[in-house]
Amino acid sequence: MPKTKFQRVIFTCIGVFFMATTMAIFNKYLVMGRFSGELFRQVGISFLEKAPLAFVLQFFLVQPFAGRQAAKYPSENPIFSRILRTGFTVLVLCPIMCLYANCINMIRFHWNFGRMLESVVTRMPINWIFAFCVQVWILGPLNRRVFQLIFPEKRLQAA
């Protein structure tokens, strides 16, 4: 896994790309009910609106927090450690991004506060469950694999 700050930046960029895209597709599908060209156009816009904030939060706030929290529960099992770290990451990042997305919707669609609050309360649990599961079983392993292809372990040991 990342050994330098540059590698952490790359690892975070890969993770944010995968997760922000997946969550945008998921949420747009919940609204539209079908896959279409319009859905993917809106996903692109949504990604551009949310990915920069997601990167900053992930890199500077969530990764350090999740690491500190996961360290409180030491385990010899690396899978348990990853799941724990992922849980803390999703636990923090999901509500923040859900609130941020709904603030954007409040501005864009002239929602009142009650409509925004209703959307946050109803969508956040669904988003948290989906984000946790997809991160543990699909995107986390994919992120690590892509990172290992970019930075093979042998090259890190030789340097």
Secondary structure, DSSP 4 states (H G I P E B T S, - for coil): ---SHHHHHHHHHHHHHHHHHHHHHHHHHHHHSS--HHHHHHHHHHHHHHHHHHHHHIIIIIHHHHHHHHHTS--S-HHHHHHHHHHHHHHHHHHHHHHHHHHHHHHHTT--HHHHHHHHHHHHHHHHHHHHHHIIIIIHHHHHHHHHHHS-HHHHHH-
